[in-house]
Amino acid sequence: FQHYYITNNLRMKAAVFSRGNVSFQSNYAKPKCSADSILIRVKAAAINPVDYKIGWPMKGPVTGIDFAGIVEEKGDKVGDELKVGDEVYGGSWNGSLAEFTVSKPAGVALKPKNASFVEASGMYVTYMTTLQALRDFGKVSKDDRVLVIGASGGCGTAGIQVAKSMGAKDIVGVCSGKNEEFVKSLGATDVIDYTKQTIKDYCLNESGAINPELQFDVIYDAATNSGGGEDYKNISMELLKPATADKKHGQYVAINGSVDMWLRKFTIGFKANQHLMNLETNPEDLQQLAKLVDDGWTNSEGVQEYLKPVIAEELPFTAEAVEKGFDLLKSRRAKGKIVFKMD
């Protein structure tokens, strides 16, 4: 990808990642819109763990990926799908935690009408990752049994809702006991308190063997290798449903992945039922997520439900708040997304 060009006479507030630290700058160069990009006036921006783990050259100097805002300018080579003044959301690897950002059209779509800028800003990384993980790799279908590990975090809260929209019948969330009611409020049918019980113990029958009725069609792992030393991969393999004549083998999908999964990625590849998620940017999935927010889906009981982005904390865009937000993110205790509102 190409990093943005800057003009020296236009400045903005921005959070910049350098040498492992994020600093707030009030006089940073504003990005310039190139012929094939869109300039967005950011109204809100969310942060993800990748924002304090990866910097230049994989990303631009400005941290953040997720944003929601208003199209300020578009390049001559950009199509007519979006116009100046449109309310949009999406992601930019050039950095979104600033008053302005630029993005290629593939990373931008019209903001859901029923979501605020704050809510929409938290959707790109976690909700699009989750949609692709459960649809393309997990292949969740009606009446499936799904386990969401890390159920109270950004991808976990997305996982419960997206699995529900796909027709999953049983959705079990893994979180601490203090978050049980919160996770159930999102649609989890049961919760495993990891402080009291392992996911394998949950699936055992009275004789100590795994109960086939408690095995899963899909295990969505949003916790392994996320910073706390967890590794759910091997135990998850035991809890997947075996293949039958009319049903595929259960699927394990990780968003960070264990060490051995990363080794496989760059060597011999994965087994057929194991997947390490890589986000693929495209406007169609952003549009699909917006539709789930605005139009929702009809559940098995005939009740209309809607995707609702979960916001853990809404903060102003100040130096003090940026420090607070990243401290909360690194604590791994945020329930949902941390968002900065620009004005």
Order of alpha helices (4+ residues) and beta strands (2+ residues): beta-beta-beta-alpha-beta-beta-beta-beta-alpha-alpha-beta-alpha-beta-alpha-beta-alpha-beta-alpha-beta-alpha-beta-alpha-beta-beta-beta-alpha-beta
